[in-house]
Amino acid sequence: MRVSIQGLFTIWLLVALIGCGNTMEEKERVSMSVQEIHKSGSQVEGSRVIYLAGGCFWGVEAYFDRIQGILDTEVGYANGNSKSTSYYELKETDHAETVMINYDPEQIPLSDILNYYFRIIDPVAVNRQGNDTGRQYRTGIYYTDPADLGIIQDQLQLLQESLDQTIAIEVQELENFILAEDYHQDYLEKNPGGYCHVDLSDIPNPKYIIKKEDYPIPDQIHEKLTPLQYSVTQKGATESPFLNEYDAHFERGIYVDIVTGEPLFLSTDKYDAGCGWPSFSKPIQEDVIEYRSDKSLGMERIEAVSRAGNSHLGHVFDDGPRELGGLRYCINSASLRFIPFAQMEEQGYGELMDRLR
């Protein structure tokens, strides 16, 4: 049977697409929720966890989320007398409103986290913080690694030496932690005017936050993009594997949305997945990527879309290197523009240079 060159290329491209999208047998493993994507992305090799109770967990979570070196936070209920509870059962189960803090010890040591924590609590108050009273609002430090106990005790001793009254912060090994209801997670991000007993205007060592409003969609997109870039970002097309600009590109710098210029990925999070498209372990900031269900090509996948530009970028899978968090952001080169490290300052991305040093 005679097959044309074009036909062979079509077959090769379809096989490559399926390879990048995984097989139907892997459908269940690939079908991830956005929450699972965020959680997996924060579990990088070398990261550590500490649990802090400091009154209403809305403000404590918002405070630590803004600090450099904090990878992820989740709010929940810790060290009660049962393995399950809910917000309305705390008086019976005696859990404390607590924030799980996943952090990079190379960027922020535990001693700094504890000192930042001491700044936002009343360390001598018993079962009270801000306007909230009750056992669920007690202060506490809950650890999972016994090696952390010495650091905790050292910092508490220094704190005690600066006070006239006895501190009331309980220190215990974590016995249980139940995730709080969804509406409590990132509450102040979703409700900026909500109640908060923490001063969020005074953040130590703050993260540089990439803001959506700084990257508006330009007029006449069609005229600013090549036909391939337009087809990929606006029509959801997929470029050829291997034969694209950034698949084998590993220069130091950042990758931005070709449409708006919003930063999306760091070169230090790029790796060779062998799929033929640029692959990244995580975005530069969690919320610059939005996720949508994609059931095209007979597969169930998670589409990655840029936040500011609404550009189709590619897909995200959970078959990436476990030591990097387990994710693979499989991205079209045509949806990206690369900014070399040496040009970041002059092109307006100087605030992000520290993340590459």
N, C-alpha and C positions, 0 to 999 in steps of 0.2 A: 504494500500500500504506500503510495506517495504522500508525503506530508510536506507542506510548504514551510519555508523558513519562518514565516509569520505565524503559522500554526504551531510550530515547535516553540517559538517564543511565548505564545499564549499559554501553552501547557506548562512551560517552565515558570512563568509568572504566577499561574494559579497554584502550582505546587509550593512556590515560595510564600505566597500569601497564606495558604493553609498552614505552612510551617510556622509562620510568624503568629498566626492566630491559634495554633494548637489544634489537635484533632478532636473529633466529636467525642471520643472516649474520655477526653480531658475536660469536657464541657463543665461538669460540676465543679472541678477544681478551679477553673478559670472564672466562674461566675461569682464575683466578689461584690460585696456591698461597698459603698463609699466609706463607711465606718471601718470596715476591715482593711481597706486600702490605707487609710490614715494610720491605723494602729500598726499594721505591718511595717509601714514606711518609717516609723519612729524606732523600731526595735533593731537598731544597728549594733554591730559588734563593738563591744567596749562601753556601751551605754550602761547607766546605772539607774536605780530607782530608790526614791525615798518617799514616805507618806507623811504629810503634814496636816494637822488639824489646827485651824486658827479662827474659829467662829464660822460665820456664814461662808460656805465654800465658793460662792459666786465671786466674791472679791478676791479671795486668795488665789483662785485659778487665773483670773484675769491678770493679776499682778505678776505671777510667775510666767505666764505665757509671753509676757513682753520682755523678758530678760534673756540676754544672749547666752546661749549654751543650753537652754531648756528645749528639749526636743519635742516633748508632748506632755499634755496633762489630761487627767480625767478626774471627775468628781465622784465621790461615793461615800460609803458609810463603813467605818473601820472599828475593829476591836469591840464589838458588842457581845452579847451573850448568846447569839444564834448565828447560823450561817446564811440566813436570809432575813431581809427586812425591806421596808419601804419608807419614804419620807413620813408617812402618817403612822408608822409603827415605832419610831425611834424612842419614844418614851418607854415603851415596853421592852425593846431589845437593847437599849443603852449603847447604841453605836454613836460615834462622833462623826460629824460632817468633816470629811477629809479629802485632800487633793493628792492624787498620785502624780508624782513628778518624775518623769523620765528625762535624764540629763546626760550631757557629754562631759565627763570629768576632765577632759583635756581643755575644755573651754571654761568650765566653771567647777571648782572643787566643792565638795560637800560642806566644808567650813563656810564658804561664801554663801551658799544657799541658806544655811542655818542663820547666819548673821542677817541676811535679807529678810528672813522669816521673823526674826526678833524685832525688826523695825516696824512690822505691821500688826503686832499683837500687844496686848497688855499682859506681860508674862506673869504677873502676880494675881490676876483676876481668876476667880474660881467659877467655872460654869457660866462665864459671861464674856462676850466680846462685842464692842459697839453697843447697839441697841438691843442685842439678842441675849436672852438668858435661858438657861436650861442645860442639862448634861450634854445634849448633842452639840453645844457650842463650846465645850471644853477645849483646851489646847493640848496638843499631843504630838510627839515625834515617834513614828512607827517604822522600824527598820526591818529589812529582810536579810541583810548580810551582817553577821556578828562582828565583822571587822569594822563596821561603821559605828559601833557602840562607843569605842574609845574616842572617836572624833566628836560624837554627840556630847559625851560627858565633858570633854575638854571645853567645848564651846559654852555649855551650860554653866560650867564653873566660872568662866570669864564673865558671863552675863550676871551670875549671882554676886560676884565681887563688886559689880557696879550698882547694886541695888541694896536698899535698906530692908526690904521685905523678902520673904521666901518665895521663890518662883513656884508656880503651880502647874508647870508643863509636865505632863506625864510622859515617860519614856518607856516604850514596850516593844518587844518583837511583834511584828504584824501577825495577828492571829486570824483575821478574816477581813476581807474588803469586798463589799457588794457595790457594784456600779449603780450610781443614782439614775433616776429616770431620765429619759432623753432630753426633756425640756430643761433640765438642770445643766446639761453639758454645754460649755461655752455660753452660758446664759447672758453675760454682759456683752458678748460680741453680738448676739442676736437681739439683745434689748439694751442698747447703750444708755438709756435713761433709767435703768433698773437700780434697785437699792444696792449700795455697796458701802461697807464700813472701812474700806481700804482706800488710801489716797493714791489713785492711779496717775496722778500728775507728777509723782516723784518716783520714777522707776530707776533703780540702779543698773548701770551697764545695759542700757536698753538695746533691743534689737532694732536694726533699720527695717522699717516696715514698707514693703512695696504696696503702693496704693493704686487701686483700679482707676480712680479718677485722673491720675497723672498720665494715663495712656489712652486717650480717646481714639475711637475709630476714625481714620481720615476720610475725607470726601473722595469720591471717584477712585475706589479701590482698584477697579479693573485696570485703570491706566497706570497704577503704581506697581502692579505685580506682573510677572511673566505669565504666559498662559498656563504653565505647569503650576506655579504658585497659586494662581487664582483657582484652578481646578481642584487642587488639594485642599486649600484652606476654606474655600467657599462652597465647593460642591462635594466634598468628602471623598475625593479620589485618592488613590494610593500610587505613589511613584514606584519606579522599578527598584527592586532590591539590588544592592551592591553598586549599581551604576548611579549613585547619587552623591551629593557634595560632601556630606559629613559622616558617612558610614565609617570610614577609616581615618577620621580627623580627630586628633587628640592634643591639639595645641591648647595652652592655658588661656582661659577666658570665660565668657558667658554666652549662652544662647538665648536670644530674645524672639518674641513673636514677630514674624515677618510683616504682619499687618500694623501692629500698634507700637512695637518696640518694647513691650512689657517683658521684663526678665522672666525667664522660665526655668532654665537649668544652668548648673555650674559644670565646667569641664571636669572638675574633680569627682563628679558623680556619674561620669560617662564611662562605659565599659564596652568591650567587644563581646556581644552576645552571639555573634555568628549568624544572625538572622538576615543581615543585609541592609538593615536600617540603623540609624543612631539609637543607642540604648542607654537609658539613664536609670539609676537606682531610686531617685526621688526628685521632685521639683525643688527649685530654689526656696520656695515658700509654699506651705501646704495649700493655701487658698488661691494660688494663681492658676491652678488647673481645676476645671469642672469635669464631672463625670456623667456619662449617659449610657443607657443600655443600647447595645448594637446587636441585632439579631440577623444581620445580613450574611450572605455566603453560607447559610445553613449552620452558622455558629452563634454562640452566645458570648459576647465580649463586652468589655467596658471601654467605651470611646473616651479619649482624652481631648478636651476642648479648652482653648485658652480663655481665661476669665474676661479680660478686657476686650479682646478682639472677636470673641466667639468663633475663633478659627479652629477648624478640624486639625488636630495635631497627629493623631495616631491612636494607639490603644495601650492599655496597661494590663499586664499579666502578673501572676504570682509565681512565676518560674525563674525569677532572678536569683542571684547569689544570696544565700542565707546570711552570710556575714555582712552583707550590705543592706539587709532588711527584707530580702526575698522578693522584691518587685522588679519588673522590667517595663519601663516606659519605652515602648517601641514607637519612635517618632519619625515622621517624614522630614527629610532635609529641607524640602520645599516650603515647609511651614516655619522654618527657622532662619535667623540671621545671626552669624557669629561675630562677637566683638572681642578682638584680641586683648589680653590683659594690658598691654602697653597703650592701647587706645581707649580704655574704659573711662579714664578721667575726662578726656576731651570730648567724648561722646555722651557724657552725662551720667555715667554709671560708677563714678568714683567711690560712692558710699558702699559699694559692694566689693571693692578690691580686697578688703581684709578677709573676706570669706575664701579667698584663693591663696592667701599667703601661708 
